[in-house]
Amino acid sequence: MRNLVLIQILAYLFISPLTLMVMGESAIYRLDLSVVFLLSFIAGIVIAQGGRSTAVGSVAVSPPSLPAGLKLCLIALTCAYIFVVISNGLIDRRQGSEVMAQIYANIPLFDLFILRIYEIIFYPVLIVIVIGLHRDTGILTKLLLVSFFVGFLFMGVMVSRSKLVIPLLFYYVIFIVPKPDWQPISKNVFVLGALVLASLALLIGLDRIKDFDSLSVYFIEDVLKRIDGLELISLVDEIVDIPFWGTLDINMFSNFLAAIPFLEKASVLKEMGLTSSKSYLLQIILGYTQFDINNSVLTDIYYFGGYILLIVGSCVYGYFVMKFDLSIRSNSLWQSRAKMAFMLSFLINAIRIEQDYFSIPFNILRDFIILYLLFLGLRFFVKSESSRS
């Protein structure tokens, strides 16, 4: 996982900004923030590793598998999700962030419930399904996987090349790199799935080229600027004098209220598009009318806590990324349900640096609760089945 994160750090915080500066496409960036973030991230890796070698261990926890009734419920939920997406006009999510904010603000409550539940549980449940393939390859499991694949295509991934490859990255990190003593699917199936998703990503890229005057303009606007992780914080830094210890602006956390259901203020925030720290900086601090911009995890921690939080936050990030890699390498990931739930939740939410840093812990906690309760429920189900037989 650390190599994937390091590649993103280099691309988002160094290669893209430097290339845009050389080409004269953007103003001067705060590259010092990139250097501090990278060095602190590496320091966290070194601290976590501690100079110790890690031996490969054995799997102590049986891979979980879902009961038939739950599989049927998940298939039904997938069908309901697809219907809600189609009926609410959410197939094309490239209608602009402002339009999407208005659509979500006006979605019926029950439809919104289905959307949120499915999108929240999707990756945790998908990982459990794939892990369970080690000993559960029945027709119902295969049907569930197919339904999840179809549901995945309706989650806005058809307009996002990065989202298309996320499931492949999860599988690559968990089962390809560490070379464990068991794998849920064959190498040929993985390669086939990778080719399908890579082909879709290529088609998306080719389809976007026609919207630009030339290939060079496309490369600048849809590739380089798309992975520019320094633009937002550099724009903010031009109008805000950020002290060494940061602004300590607690208003940037108001977006977390938008995630609370049945709250009137949450609906207002969604209508305004203030659903992230990024949108707060973009609209409130910069006064822009646009709802979205490229971003990276260093933006909100530096704005709020300055160099101090930037150093601590990136060091903590590197520490847990390395701890995840060590747990994968030693197979200790599978030796405790609580550890399995936490580490998989960390992988799901921390593998991408193009997001708000402060949202990561909350999302990890949410997915940890989902996975841990699911693992406990499956354990109880297995014991009940054993006692009956």
N, C-alpha and C positions, 0 to 999 in steps of 0.2 A: 504493500500500500504506500509506503514511504516514497518509492520511486515514482509512482503515479502522481503523488502530491508534489514532489519536487519538480517533475516535468511541467505541471501546471504553474507552479511558482515562477519558473524560468520563462514560460510562455506569456503569462498574464502580467508579470511584474517587471520583466526585463526585455524579452525579445520584441513583443508588440510595441511597448512604449518607445524603446530605442529606435526601432524601425520607423515608426511614425514621426519621431523627431528628426531623423536623418532625411526622410522624404518631405519634411516641411509641412506635414499634415496636422500637427498639433503643437501646442505651446510646450514650454519647459515643464517636465514632470518632477515630482518629488521622488527621485530615484533613491534618495537616502533612506526613505521608508522601505523600499524594496530590499536594500542591503541589510538593514536592521532586522526585517522580518525573516529573511533567508538565514542569516547567521544565528538568530535566536531559535529558529526552527531546527537547525542542525544541532545547536546546543542541547535542545530538548531530546533529540535522538540519541546523542552521546550519553546524556544523563540516564536515559531509560535503559540503554544497552549496558552501561557500567563495565564494559570490557569483558563481559562474560560470554562464553559460547553457549549455545542452546542445543541440547540434544533432542532428537526427535522422539516423542513419547507415543504412547498408544491411546486409542480412543476408549474412554471409560464410560461415556454416556451413549446409549443406543440412539442412533438418529431418529428423531421424532417422525411420526406419520399421522395423517389426519384420518379420523373416522369417516365412514361413508356418509353419515348424515350431515356432517359439517361440509364435506365436499359438495354435496348437493346444494346446500345453502349458499356456498360461495359461488357456484355456477349460476344460481338464481340471482344472486347479488350482482354478478358480472353482467347478466342480461339486463337487469334493471338499470345498471349504470350506463350501459350503451344506449338504452332507450332514452334516459334522461339527457345524455349528451346530445343526441340527435334532436330531441324535441325542444331543447333550449338553445339550439343553434351554436353549440360549442365544438363542433367538429373542426372548424377553422378558427384557431386561436391566435391567428396573426391579424386580427382586426384592429390592433392598436390597444395599448394598455388601458386607455381611457374608456374605450368601448367595452372591453372585457370587464372592467370594474363596474360599469353600469349594468351589464348583463348579470353578473353575479349578485349585485345588490337587489335585482328584481326577480331572481329565481325563487319559485315557491319553496317554502320551508322544508317540505318533505323531500323535494328533489335535491335541495341543497344538502340535506342530511345524507342522502344516498351518495352524492358526489364526494362529500368530505370523508365519510366512513370508508368508502372504497379506496380513495386515493391515500388515506392515512395507513390503512392496513395492507395495501398492495404489496410493497416490498418486503415487510416482515413476513407476511404469509407466503409470498412467492419463495423466499429463501427456505422457509420450513418445508414447502412442497418439494423443492429441489433436493434438499438434504434427505428427505424421506424417500426419495427414489432409490436409495441404497437398498431398501428392502420392500418397497411398495411400488410396483410397476403395473398395477391392474388397469383395466380399461377406464374405470372411473377417474383414476389419478391422471391418466393421459388426457381424458376429456377435460378435466379441470385445468390442466396445463394449457391446452389449446384455447380454452375460454379466457384464461388469463392473458395469453398472447394477444388474442383479439381485443380484449379490454385494454391492454397496454397501448394498442394502436389508436385508441380513442382518448388517450390521456394527454393529448396535445403534443405527442412525440413526433407526429408526422410533419411538424413545422420546426422541429428542433433536432439538429444533428447530434448534439451532445447528449440529449436525453435518450436517443435511440441506442447508444452504446453502453449506457449505465448498467443494464443487466449483465452484459458481457464482462464489464469491469469487475462486478461483484463476483461472478463465477471465476474469473481469472485470478483474482486475489485470494479467494478461499480455496480453490481446488487445483489450479494449474501451477502457480508459482511454488507453493510449499510442497507439492508432490506428496499428498497424504497417502495412507495405505488403502484408501477407498475413495472412489469417485462415483457420484450419482448418475452421470451420463457418460457415454463414450466420447472419445476425442472426435470421432467423425460427426456425431450429432452436434457437438459444440462448434466445430468448423462450419457445418451447414448453417446453423443459426447465425454465426458471425457473418457469413457471406450474405445471408438474407438481409440482416440489419444494416450491414455495410452498403449493400446495394441500394437500400431505401435512403440511407444518408447521402449517397452519391446522387441519386435522383433528385433529392431535395436541393442539393447544391446546384445541379445543372438547371433545375427549374428556376432558381433565383437569378441565374446569370442574365436571363432575358430582361430583367428589371434594371440593368445597368448599361451604360453606354459602351463600355469596353471591359475586357478581362482585367485590366489593371485597376479600373475603378471598383470592380467587383471584389478584387483581392484586398483593396484598401478598406472599403466600406463593410464588406460582409465577412471578412476573415480577420484582418489585423485589428480593426476597431471593435470587432465582436469579442475579442479576447484581451481587450485593453483594461487591465485591472487597476490602473492608476488614475484614469481620467476624472472620476468623481471626486476622490479625495484631493486631487490637485486643483480642481475647480473650487471646492470648498475652502481650501487653504488660501486661495487668492482673495477671498472676502472675509474670512474669519481668522483672527489671530489666535491660533491654537497654542496654549501654553505647553510647557514641558510635561505637565501633569494632566493635560487635556482640558476640555471645556466643562466636563461633568454635567452635561446637559441632559437631565433626566427626561425631558420631553421626547427625546428620540425613542423612548421605550413605550410610548403611547400606542404604537402599532400592535403590541401584544394584546391590547383590549379587543382588537378586531377579530381575534381568534375565539372570543368568548361567545357562545351561542345565546340567542334570545336577549342580547344586550343592545339597547337602542343606540348607544354610542358606537358599538361595533358596526352597526349598519351604516352609520354616518361616515365612519372611517373608511369602510369599504367603498362607499359611493365616491369619496374623495380620492380613493386610490392609495390611502395611507396605511398600507398593510405591511410595511417593512421599514427598517431604519434607513435603507437606501432611498425609499420614496419620501421620507421625512426630510432628509438632506437635500434631495432634488427639488422638492416643491416648497417646503417651508424655509429652509436656509438659503437656497439659491434662487427661489422664486420662479422656477421654471414651470411651464404648463405641461410638459411631457410627464408621463407616468413611469417611464422605465429608462434605464441606462445600464451600461455594462458596469460590473462591480467586482470586488474581491473582499476576502475576509479581513483585510487590514484596514478597510475604510472606517467601519464603525468603532473598532477598538481604539484606533488612533484619534479619531474625533472626540471620543468620550474620555479616554484615559491618557492621551498623549504618548510620549515615548515609553513611559513606565508600563502602561498596559499593553502597548505594542510588543515590548520585549517579553513581558510575562505571558501574554496571551499566545504568542507564536511559539514560545518555549513549551508551554503546556500542550499546545497542539502537536508539536513534534514529539513530545514525550509519549502521548497516548497513541499516536500513529505507530511509533516504534514498539510500544507495548502490544499493540494489536499484531504487528508482524511477528513478534516473539511468541505470542500465544498461538499463532497459526503455525509457525515453524516447529514448535514443540508439541503440537497437537493438544496443548492444555486448554485450548478453546472449548473442546468438547467434553472436558472433565467435570464441568459444573454447569447446571442449567442457568444459574444467575450470571455466571461469567459469559456463557454463550449468548444469553439475551443482551447483556451489556455490550459485548464486543461487536456483535452483529448490528446492534443499534448504532454503535459508533461508526461502523463501516458505512451503513446506509446514509448517514447524515453528514459525515465528515470527509468523504472521498472527493468532494468538489470544493474548490476554493472560491467559486463564483457565487457567493451568497453572503448574507450578514453573519458575522461571527457570533453575535449574541443569540441568534436563533438556534445555533447548533446544540447547546446544552438542553434547551427546552424540547427540541425535537428528539434528541437522544433519550431523554426521560420518558417522553410519550411512547416511543417505539419500544423502549425497554419494558415498560408496563405491559404493552400489548404482547410482546414476545414471551415475557416471563409468565404471564397468566395463561398464555396459550400452551407453553411447555408444561406448566402445572396441570392444566386441564387434560392434556394428552396423557400425562403420567397417571392421573386418576382414572382416565378411561381405560388405559392398558391394564391397570390393577383390577378394575371392575370386570373386565373381560376375562382376566386370568382366574379370578375367584369363581366366576360362573362356570368356567370349564373345569 
